[in-house]
Amino acid sequence: MKNTALNDIHVKLGAKMVEFAGYNMPIQYEGVKAEHLAVRNSLGVFDVSHMGEFYITGDKSHDFLQSILSNDISVLINDQAQYTCMPNDKNGIVDDLIVYKFNDKKYMLVVNASNIEKDLNWINSKNNYGVSIKNESEKYSLLAIQGPKAIDAMQSLTNIDLNSIAFYHFKQGLFAGFDDVIISATGYTGSGGFEIYCKNEQAIKIWNKVFEAGIEYNIKPIGLAARDTLRLEMGYCLYGNDINETTSPIEAGLGWITKFTKEFTNSHYLKKEKENGPEKKLVAFETIERGIPRKDYEIYSKENTKIGIVTSGTMSPSYNKGIGLGYVNSDYSLKDEFIFVKIRDKYIKSKIVKLPFKA
């Protein structure tokens, strides 16, 4: 099992450590609810250095990525990022990821930790364009500094105007004493903030300076458990739960990152699926009766017919009610439709809602 460059800090802070994607990772420190609310209301920092970073370089980098990614990178300007996915040949998804454009000949792909090897093999198998593909995952650390106070707290660490970095844009420059850091206005929480890409040998000093700068904002370290509840409240997909090798981006509600202005892997099938409508859809729901939905719980109609399955579920720390995502037959996917989640031996009445979840 691998450790991130910040492992000793997590241990000293008393984090509960678990194995995740081959890494020893902090699942929680103080507790999920306190950490979750810290990010929603103020400021928190995640070590997400287990994520993968691939650099794609060469004259045909743009054309290559257009052929394997569902979203259209031709709309990107330099120093802009984009959420996208890599469809497979079997109507599913290899991975969802963020692509960063430095220029027409240099891009970075940030992929899910558990998919690094699989993604690398897939990308290499599709490289008929003579581009260079470098896996730099083990050289970089990644800190997610998230929450509404992130700009105010972190501005003292850089000469870059953090307010000037638009959502899903990034700048490379001075941060916490190092001059080659990527500051990206991205995150997986819905609470604003930045993701900081730095070299492993810089990570401890940057972490310490971030926490010094955030003292007056009651900054807290945040574990992966709260990262999951934060993303679920926003309805962001988690690979391995809500999307996988067998779910299409159209079924998953990712049509907005699936652009048919160009051809890409399996685009002909996906275009037809979008036109005809998928047989099942990923929906968001909240429980009306008391109960916490969990992954793989069955979903039933009011006629007591099994219509789907829960892919993600939790008790929302912000709203104190059960929330979840799940696939249901498309006939039952309309907003305000009542569904029933089987929790142990009870059928818990729930309602399909529009994302993000609200009070």
N, C-alpha and C positions, 0 to 999 in steps of 0.2 A: 504493500500500500504506500502511495506517495503522500508526502506532506507539502503544503504550500509554504512559501517563504515566510508566512506569518503564523505558522503553526505554534511556535513557542509562546507568542502573544496570546493566542486563544486559550492555551492551556493555563497560563498565568491568570487570565481573566475568569477562569473557572467554567469555561464553556463545556457543554455536553458535546463530546465529539462522536461522530459516526462515520462509517465508510460510505462514500457516495461517489460513484463513477470512478472508482479506483483511488480516490483521495480521502484522506482523513480530514473531515470538514466539521465546522461548528454548526450544530443543529439549533442550539439555543444557549443563551447566557442567563439573563434574568428571568425569562419566561416569555412565551409566545405573545400573549396579549399585550404586555408592557412594551415589548419590542415593536410589535405591529403599530400600536398607537403612537409610539415615539416617531416613527417614520411618517405617519399620517399627519401628526400635529407639529412636528419640529424637525428632527434630524437623526439619521441613523446611518451606520456604515457596515456594508457587507464585504466579506472577503469572498469573491467569486473567481478566484485565480484558477479554478479547475476548468473554466471554459476554454475552448480551443480557438486558436488564431492561425489562420492560413493566409499567406501572402501570395497573390496572383499577379505576376508581372510579365510584360512582353507586349509586342506590337498588337497582338490580337486578343488581349485580355478582355476588352469590352465585348467582342463578338463571342468569345468563349462563354463568358458569364451569361450573356443573353440566351445562349442555347441550353443552359442547365438550370437557370433560375426562373421562377414563375413571374416575378415582378419585372418591370421595365426599367433597366438602369440607364437608358438613354436620357431620361429626364433629370438625372443627377448632375449637379455641378460639383466641382472640386470641393473637398471638405464637407461633403454631405453623406449621410447614411440612409439606409433603407431597409425596412423589414421585408423579408421575402421567404420563400421556401424552395427546396429542391424536390420536385416530383420524381417518383420512380416510374418504371415502365409498366407497373401493375396497378395503376390507379390509386396509389398511396403516396406517402411523403417520406423521403429519405431523412430530411431534417428541416426544421425552421431555423432561420439564422438572420444575422444583420450583415449587410455588405457595406463597407466603407470605401468611398472613392477618394483617393489622393489625386490621381489624374487618370487620363485615358489608358495609361500603360501600367498603373499600379492600383490594386485594390486589396483590401483585407476582408476576409470572411470570419465572422465570429460565430462559432458553432457550439452546440450543446456538448457538455463534457462527456456524457455517456456515449456520444456518437463520433468522437474524434477519429478513431481508426476506420470505422465504417464510412464516414464522409470522405476521408482522404482517399480510400480505395475507390469510391464511387466517382469522385472528381477526376482522379487520374485515369480511370477507365473511359471517361468521356473526353479526354484531352486530345482532340484531333487538330488542335490549333497551334501547337508548338509553344504554349505558354509555360512559364516556370511556376511550379506549385511548391511552396515551402511551408512545412508545418513548424511554426515557431511557438507552439503552445507551451512548451516547458521553459521558455525563456522569459515569458511575460507574466506579471501579476496584474490582477484586475480588482480594483476597489470600486464598489458602487456606493456613492455618497448621495443619499436619497432623503427627500423631505422638503417642505416649503421654506425652510431656513437655509438650504444648501448654498444659495448664491451669497447671501449675507455672510455666512460663516466662512466660506472658502475664498472670498475675494482677496483677503489679505495674503494669500499664498501664491498669487499670480499677478503679473502685470497685464494679463489679458482681461478685457472687460467681460465678465461672465454673463452679464445681461445681454451681450451682443451675440452670444451663441444660441441660435434658434434651435427649437426642438428638432432632433434628428440631424443636427449639424455638429461639427467638431473642429477643434483647433489643436495644433501641435506646438508646444512651447514651454515656457517656464511654469513650473508648479512645484511648490514646496522645496525649492532649491535646486531642482533638476530641470534642464532646459530641453529635454526631448520627450516630454510626457504628452500623451494624447488625452485631451479633455473633451469628452463626448456628452452632449446633452441628450442622453438616453437613459433608460432604466426599465425595470420590470415591476414597478410598484404603482404607477399612476399618481405619485405624489411629487413629481418633479425632481430635479437634481442632476447629477453627473455620474458618468462612469470614467474612471481614471485608469489608463493603460500605462504601465511602467515596467522597467526591467526588474527581475527578481531581486537583484542586489540593491535596488532603490526602495523596495516595498516597506521595510520596517521604518526607515526614516520618514517616508511619506505618511504612513499610518500614524506615527507619533505626532507629526506636525498637524495632520488633519484633526486629531483629537485635542491638541492644544488650542487650535483655532476655534474648535467647536464647544469649548468648555462653557461659555456663557449662554450657549443655546441648548445646554443639557444633552449633548451628543451621546449616543449609545451605540455599542456594537450590536449588530443584528445577525441572527442565525438564519439558516436555510428554512426552518419551519415557518418563521414569520414572512420570509420571502414568498413562500407558497400561499399563505393566507392573503397577503397583499395583492399578489397577481390574480388570485381567484376572485377577489372582490371587484377587480376591473374586468374580469372575463378573459384574461390573456391565456392563450393555450399553453399547455405544458406538454412537451414531447414525451411520449411513453404513457401519457394519460389520455389527453384529449385529441391528440393526433399521433399517428404512427404509420407503419409501412402499409396498412390496409385502409386508412381513411384518406379520402381525397380532400384537397383544399376547398372544393365546392361544398362538400358535406360539412366541413368544419367551419363554414362561415368565413372562409378566407378568400372569397371571390375578389375582395378589394385589393389583394396582393397578387392576383392571377390575371395577367394582362394579355389579351389575345391580339395585341398590336404587332406581335412577332411570334415566331415558332420557337418552341422549347420542348423539352422532354415530355412526351405524352400530351402535348397541348391539343391535339385533334380530339382525343377522347374527352378531355376536360371541357373543351368548348361545347361539345355535344351534351355533356352532362349539365352544364350551366343552362343551355337552351331548353332542355327537356325537364330539368328539375331533378335533384337527387332523390333517391328512395328514402334516405334518412338524413336528418339534420342535427347538428349540435345545437342544443338549446340551453339557456340559463333558466334556473328555477329557484324559488325559495320555498321553504316549508311553511305551511300555514299552521299545522299542528306541531307539537313538540317532537323534535327528532333531529339527529345529525346525519345527513347523507354521507356516504363514503364510496370510494371507487369500487366498482363492480356490483353495487346494489342494483336490483332489478327495478325497472319502471313499468307501471301498469296504467291502463286507461280506466276511466270510471266504469267501463263495462267489464273490468277485471281481466282484460287481455294484456299479456305482456307486450309492450311496445318499444322497449329500449333498455338502456343500461347507463348507470352513472359512471362518469369518467373522472370527475373531481368533486370533492365535497368537504365542507367544514362547517364549524360554527363561526359565523362572521364576528371577529372581535370588534369591528366598528358598529355593527347593527344588531348584534346579539340575537341572530336568528340563523337557522340552517340555510345554507346556500350551496348550489352545486351547478355543474355542467354535465350534460349527458346527451347521448344520441337517442332520438326517438324516430319512429316512422314519420315521414313528412306530413301525413294527414293530421298528426297530433302536435304539430310544431308551432302553431299560432300563438301569439302573445295572449295572455290571460286564460289560456287553456288550463284546465285542472288536470293534474296527473297525480299518481300515487306511487311513492317510493317505498319499497318493501324494506323495512328496517327490522331485522330479526323476524318476528312473526306478525308485525303490525304493518298496515298499509297507511303510510303517513301522507295526508293530503298536502299537495304542493301546487304551486302556480308558476307557469312559464312567464318570465319577465324579460324586459329589454335591458341590455347591459349599458353602463355598469350598474351593479347592485346599488340600491339606495335604502335609506332608513324606512 
